[in-house]
């Protein structure tokens, strides 16, 4: 959230929250709609749904967690988190096909 | 003894200590859930074709929980904003709403867990499989509200099947080869489903306890040091938004894909 000395207008926050809520509802509806799309393959569906989820998460983090106006230190922490998270998921996926020699796959 | 930097900003970091602390904690939480999401991806991609469940979870309940959690994230923010404008009454109102929404979320999650717990797959000696919710059982027979299938794959992709006919079926115990409910041990999907949502629910429960503490016992600190109390509310709010963010990914991954 914003800095402790930051001025707050409660009515402005209520309006902003209303807009965020509408965005979240739209994203939710779009994700459900995309999951029922006929004639769309599973990889495409997953890509569409996760893309909507990422946009939804960005809105929540930006406006509800006030990430857009955060200090440099917080972004430094987040940058490290992104690097380690990418490594964690990337290495796991990379190792998925790294089977020992002679392994039989059924 | 005075604890430093509870309200004033620390010169070298630019934030008060608790805020840096919660962001570091959230970073570790990202790694915790990231490891579990990685496990999910491995299990999902490694599953044989046609043997990963689709449509096992009720999308309507998942969507309702998404709305509840999003609403609670907003009431959390408004509770903090009420503290900033020094309106303790509104703070209590908004955080009261947060607590109620969180408890409703947990109630729905419990219902979903219970639904899986009484859902049984019964393999019969003649090769058929009975699948459905347990109605009653005794020494002689088991009664399910469900259906028979001959191919196990028919139990996996429920979304692709139209007009599934369910009815009350009575199974003689002597004809049962194996009977198992949809508990975590049932298959890899239920294992990762219960692990991910269970860990998330524990976070909801923990966050609710903290918010309840501020709601019920925060008055004395509010009177003594409102700025410090406001920062505490902000820190707990950041945790709550993180929990909301996790659910934003859990819902599509588990319920929709």
Boltz contact constraints between the chains, C-beta under 6 A:
constraints:
  - contact:
      token1: [A, 1]
      token2: [B, 234]
      max_distance: 6.0
  - contact:
      token1: [A, 8]
      token2: [B, 81]
      max_distance: 6.0
  - contact:
      token1: [A, 8]
      token2: [B, 84]
      max_distance: 6.0
  - contact:
      token1: [A, 8]
      token2: [B, 85]
      max_distance: 6.0
  - contact:
      token1: [A, 10]
      token2: [B, 81]
      max_distance: 6.0
  - contact:
      token1: [A, 10]
      token2: [B, 85]
      max_distance: 6.0
  - contact:
      token1: [A, 13]
      token2: [B, 81]
      max_distance: 6.0
  - contact:
      token1: [A, 17]
      token2: [B, 74]
      max_distance: 6.0
  - contact:
      token1: [A, 21]
      token2: [B, 74]
      max_distance: 6.0
  - contact:
      token1: [A, 24]
      token2: [B, 70]
      max_distance: 6.0
  - contact:
      token1: [A, 28]
      token2: [B, 63]
      max_distance: 6.0
  - contact:
      token1: [A, 28]
      token2: [B, 66]
      max_distance: 6.0
  - contact:
      token1: [A, 31]
      token2: [B, 252]
      max_distance: 6.0
  - contact:
      token1: [A, 31]
      token2: [B, 256]
      max_distance: 6.0
  - contact:
      token1: [A, 35]
      token2: [B, 256]
      max_distance: 6.0
  - contact:
      token1: [A, 46]
      token2: [B, 257]
      max_distance: 6.0
  - contact:
      token1: [A, 49]
      token2: [B, 252]
      max_distance: 6.0
  - contact:
      token1: [A, 49]
      token2: [B, 256]
      max_distance: 6.0
  - contact:
      token1: [A, 53]
      token2: [B, 248]
      max_distance: 6.0
  - contact:
      token1: [A, 53]
      token2: [B, 249]
      max_distance: 6.0
  - contact:
      token1: [A, 53]
      token2: [B, 252]
      max_distance: 6.0
  - contact:
      token1: [A, 56]
      token2: [B, 248]
      max_distance: 6.0
  - contact:
      token1: [A, 57]
      token2: [B, 245]
      max_distance: 6.0
  - contact:
      token1: [A, 57]
      token2: [B, 248]
      max_distance: 6.0
  - contact:
      token1: [A, 60]
      token2: [B, 245]
      max_distance: 6.0
  - contact:
      token1: [A, 64]
      token2: [B, 73]
      max_distance: 6.0
  - contact:
      token1: [A, 64]
      token2: [B, 77]
      max_distance: 6.0
  - contact:
      token1: [A, 64]
      token2: [B, 241]
      max_distance: 6.0
  - contact:
      token1: [A, 65]
      token2: [B, 241]
      max_distance: 6.0
  - contact:
      token1: [A, 71]
      token2: [B, 14]
      max_distance: 6.0
  - contact:
      token1: [A, 71]
      token2: [B, 15]
      max_distance: 6.0
  - contact:
      token1: [A, 73]
      token2: [B, 13]
      max_distance: 6.0
  - contact:
      token1: [A, 73]
      token2: [B, 14]
      max_distance: 6.0
  - contact:
      token1: [A, 73]
      token2: [B, 15]
      max_distance: 6.0
  - contact:
      token1: [A, 74]
      token2: [B, 23]
      max_distance: 6.0
  - contact:
      token1: [A, 77]
      token2: [B, 23]
      max_distance: 6.0
  - contact:
      token1: [A, 77]
      token2: [B, 27]
      max_distance: 6.0
  - contact:
      token1: [A, 81]
      token2: [B, 27]
      max_distance: 6.0
  - contact:
      token1: [A, 81]
      token2: [B, 30]
      max_distance: 6.0
  - contact:
      token1: [A, 85]
      token2: [B, 30]
      max_distance: 6.0
  - contact:
      token1: [A, 85]
      token2: [B, 34]
      max_distance: 6.0
  - contact:
      token1: [A, 88]
      token2: [B, 34]
      max_distance: 6.0
  - contact:
      token1: [A, 89]
      token2: [B, 38]
      max_distance: 6.0
  - contact:
      token1: [A, 92]
      token2: [B, 38]
      max_distance: 6.0
